[in-house]
Amino acid sequence: MSRLTRTVATLALTCTFLIACSNPDSQQQTSTSSNKPLEKVTYLTSFGNFGRDAYAWVAKDKGFFREAGLDVDIKPGGGTGDNIAKIEAGAAMFTPVDLTGLLLARGNGGAKSVVVVAGIQQRTMAALISLEGNGIAKPKDLEGKTLADSPGSVVRNLFPTYAKLAGVDATKVTWVNGAPANLIGLLASGTVAGIGQFVVGEPTVESVAKGKQAVVLPYSEVMSDLYGNVLITTTKIAQEQPDLAKRFIGALMKGLVHSIDNPDEAGQILQKNVPASAPAPAAAELTLMSAFVRPDGAANVVGTIDTNRVAGSIKLLQDADAMPAGLTPDQLISANLTPKP
């Protein structure tokens, strides 16, 4: 081969390489720790895109998912009932749902193909939130009032049990439907007297209802041993793709820890990915949520599940006639995937 021929061939190969490197569409996304293509994962937030769910966006923005070899598509969830249905239908692979809501669904014949793989909040954050001037200061004041929440929300579905334990006549409370994104607006406008929310929603409610103080009735005051949100997936994924599940759980928990340790940054990351969100209320939500994620301090391993506590929650619901006997924690929790203390 002549010198000219070799030079032309070298230039051609160099140009081809440069074109390929400059064109991101010509290459598959790969993990930062290997040359393997990223595996696609679909994820639903627990309920809309509030600060309490910012940790998934943080895990994506900080590269935690990519480091685990995952390309995660994050979509807003619609509450426990809707999220369980979408996981079972294959519309998403992972989502947080309230454990009590999941227990109620499973105990009454539903949610048969999902399992719990991590804990998000070690205590329930379910609550009813009203505003000063609405005549609600204690649970009994709910009688004669109209409340709003989505039909599948754990706050709404757990309300009969809460009412029974709090001494409220549930038949005297009216519920109307409201989409997750519209609930706070309904409350701020005076359309309803209260809404189903998480305790950490207080800063966001007050930021919308300008000048009015929120009144919070936490469910944990009458049901102290209940877990909050837990991460679920399908039984099929847990059994057939345990490595993927462990990598996802690890990356998500890393995002959760980073978020509660750095709430201001997490609020900014949420707004960057969800422009309609406000960073300050999001950061305030995460600050409040920290005590629910690590109730006994920073040394605790995030994401653990205590089956004895779950058994206690099942008994509480059964004693309140919210579900029949028969359900045990091992039927619902994937012990080989949950983070260990």
N, C-alpha and C positions, 0 to 999 in steps of 0.2 A: 504494500500500500504506500503511495507517495505521501510526502509531507503535506501537500495541499489537501489530499483526500482525508488524512488523519485530522487535520485542523478543522475542516468542514464538519466532520463527524462529531468532533468534540464540541464544537459550537452548537450543533443541533441538539445534542444531549443536554447541554447546559441550558439552552432555551426551554426545552421541554420540562426540565426540572423546575426552572423559575416560574413558568406558567402554572405548573401544578401547585407549587407552594403558594402562589399569589391568589389562587382560586379556592376559597374555602369549600365550595360546593363539590370540588373534585375529590375531597377526602372525607372519610367518615370521622365523626367525633370519637376521640379516644380518651382513655383514662390518663390522668397525669402520672400515675404510678406504673403504667404498662402500655403496651401498644395495642391492647385489645379494644375493640369498639365498645362504646358505652351502651349498657343495656337500658332499654326504655322502661320507665316506671310511671304509672299514673297515680296521682294523689289528690284527695279532696281535703280541704281544710274542714275544721269542725263546723263552722257556722259563718259564712261570709268571709270577709277579709279584715277582721278587727285585729287590734294589737296582740290579742291572746293567741292568734295563729301565725304571728310574724316569724316564728322560729323555722317554719318550713322554707320561707323565702330567704332567711338568713343562711340556712344550710345550703341553699342553691347559690346564693350570691357569694358566699365565702369559699365556695368550691368544695364543700364537704361531700356533697353527692358525687361530684366528678372524681374526687380522690377515691371514692368507693366503687368507681366504675359504673356510675349510674347517670342517666339523663332523665331528670324528673320533670314531668309536666304537672303543674300545680293549678287546680281549679277550685273555686269557692264551693264549700259544702252547704247543705241545707238543713242541718240539724241531725240528731241521732237517727230518727226513723228513716229519713230520706237517704242518709249516708249508708245505713245498713242495706237498704234496698238496692242502692247502686253498686255496692261491693258485691252483693250476691248476684246481680245481673251482669257483672263483668265490666261495668262502666268505669271502674277504678280498681286499683290493686290494694291501696292502703288508705286508711282514714282514721282520725280520732272520733270516738263517740263516747258519750257518757256511759260509764259502766252500769249505773243503776238502770238507765234506759235499755241497755243491752240485756241486762238480767230480766227485766220485765218482758221484753220481746221474746227472749228464749224461753222463759218460764211459761209463756202463754202460747207456745207452739211455733214461733217464728225464729228468724236469725239462725237457722240450723247449719248453715255452711260457712260460718265465720268463726274465727278464734282470736283471742286477745294475745298480743305479742309484746306489749310494753305498757307501762303506766306513764301517763303524762302528768296528771295532778293526783297527789296522794290523798287529797280530801275533796269532796264535792264542792264545786263553785256555783251550783245551781241556786238561783235566787229569783225573787220578784222585786222589780224596781219601780218605784213611783216617784212623784215629785212633791215637794212641800206644797201644801194648799189643796191636795187631792183627798184629804181626810183619811189617809192611811199611815198609821204609825206603828201598828202591831197587827199580827195575823188576823185577829177577830174583825178588824176594820175592813177586811177584804169582802165581807158579806155585803151584798147589794151593789158591788162595784163591777165594772166591765174591764176585763184584762185582754191583752192581745199576745199571741205567739203563733209560730207556725205549727201546724197539726202534728208534725213528727218530732217536735222539740221535747227533750227529756223534762224540761221544767213543767210543761203542760201535762205530759203523760204521768209524771210523778206527783202532780198536784193533789189528786185524791188521797194519796198516802200522807203527803205533807199536811193536808187539811185535817185528816183524821187525828194525826199525832199532835197537831197544834190547836185542836179544839175549834176548828172552823167548819161550818156547814157548807160543804162544797156545792150543794144544790142551789145555794143563794149567790153563787159567783157565776158571772156570765163570761164566756170566752168567745173571742172573735179571731178569725184568721189574719195573720200578718206575715209578709215575707221578711226574711232576716234583715234585709237592707232597709226596710221601711218601719221597723218596730219603734226605733227611737224617735222618728218623726211623728208617728202616731201619738206617742206619749207627750212629746214637746208641744204638739198642736192642741192637746186637750181632748183628742178624739177618744182616748181610753184613759183609765185611771192608773193603770199599771201594765207592765210588760214582763214576759219571761226573759231573763237575762242571766249572765254569769255575774258573780260578785264583782269581778274585775271590770265590768262594763260601766261602773259608776263614773269614772272620769269622762268617758265618751258621752254618756247621757248628759252630764252637766255641761259639756262643751257645746252640745246641740241646744239644750234647753237653757239658753243664756240667762244668767241671773237667778236661776232656780236651783235649789239644793236637792240632790237625789235622796230618796228614802229607800234603804235596802233591807229586804227581809231574806236573809240567807237560809236555805234549807238545812244547812249544817247545824243550825241552832236546835233543831228537833231530830235530826238524823246525823249524829256526829261521826259515825264510823264509815260513812260511804266514801268510796273513791270518786274522783272527778272523771275527766276524760282518760280513756285508754286507747292505745293504737290497735286496730284490728286489720286482719287480712282474711283471705279465704282459707279454708282448710286445705284446699288443693295446693295453694302457693306454699303454705307452711310445711306441707308434707313433701312436695315435689321440688321446691326451690328454696330450701332452707338457707343456702349460702347467700342468695340474693336478699332474702328477708333479713338475715343478720347484718348484711352490709347496709341495707336501708335503715334498719333500726339504729345501728351505730351512728350513722351520719345524721339522722334526724335528732337523736339525743344530743349529739355534739352541737347542733344548731340550737336546741332548746337551752342548753347550758350557756352558750354564748349569748343568747338573747336575754336571759334573766340577769346575766352578769354585766351586760352592756345594753341596757334598755334604750338609751338615746340613739345609739348606732342602729339597733334593730328597728326602731321607729323610722329612721331615715331610709333604711333598706326597704321596708315595707312600702313607703311612699314612692320610692324609685320604681318599684315593680307594680304597685297599685296606686296610680296617681290620685285617685279620689280619696285615699286615706290621709289622715292628718298625723304627723309624726309625734307630736306632744302627747295627745291622748293615748296613742299606741304605746309609747314609752311608759306612761303612767299605768296602763293595764299590765304591762310586763312586770313592772315594779311590784304591783300588788300580787301578781301571780307567783312570784318567787317563793312566797311562804307556803304556797300550795304544792309547788313542785319539789321543794326541799324543806319540808316543815321542821325538820330537826337540825338544820344547818348545812353548810356547804360540803361537809365531809360525806354526806350521803350519796350513794350511787343513784343517779337519776334513772327512772324507768322501771324500777322494781315493782313486783306484785306479790303481796302477802296473801296466800290462799286461805289462811285462817280468817283474815279480815273479810275476804270475799264470802266465805261461808257465813260470817256474821251478818253481812249485808243481805244475803239470801234469806236467812232466818228472819231478819227484820221485816222484809217485804212479805214473807209468808205469814208472819204474825199479824200483819196489817191487812191480810186477805187480798194483797195485790197480785199474788201469784200462787199457784198450787205447789205442793211438795214434789220433790223428785230431782230437782236440779242440784248438781254438785260442782264445785269449782273446776275439777279436772275435766269436766265435759266442755268447758269454755276457754280454758287457759292453756296455751302452748308453752309448757314449762321449759322445754329445751331451747326456746327462742327468747324468753323474757330476760332482761338484764339481771344479773345476780348481785346481791349486796356484798 
